[in-house]
């Protein structure tokens, strides 16, 4: 009979009845351990596919259902954000270092480093700031609700931008890619408005005004912060 490695209680299943720790054997081949991590991360039971489908086919519904208590069938917001953000920032680093966003030169080395290395950490800090902007405009809701909405909105934005950014250069050369570029940007703007409408249940006029205010306010905060971070890393910077 196996015993819990944490409290030495006799185990009758995979979870300890005393402390709740999962019985995981770490002394196994690396690929077997990685496979288990990937299965748990991507929810092979179907939750991940259901979550992604709901997120992009019905903007705002995922947040509304989570806040209403329907959480078992969907991937938790924090886990979903972390997985998608890792993949997104890998794409950002690749795009930046390939010179797709701008020509890589000695003068732009600091901008490249900020976008490729510092941006992931900065965005994790900016996420609760985005939730604060939502709280300022929708005061009747709790901050936690805005934070969940912010997690879902950022996750959706990362997926769209991961498709959008690699097209930056070819969009100026091929009209089909340009159409795809515009379509992705339009979808992202529409996604924000529809998500606001479904989560906060406001009129379309109020939704449009507030979504626009959040978009431009957040874009300004990001732009100023990234410029400050870039200047900070320059020789003789702030």
PyMOL commands that set and color helices and strands:
alter all, ss='L'
color gray80, all
select helices_A, chain A and resi 30-42+47-57+61-67+77-97+106-137+143-167+170-172+175-200+204-233
alter helices_A, ss='H'
color red, helices_A
deselect
rebuild
show_as cartoon
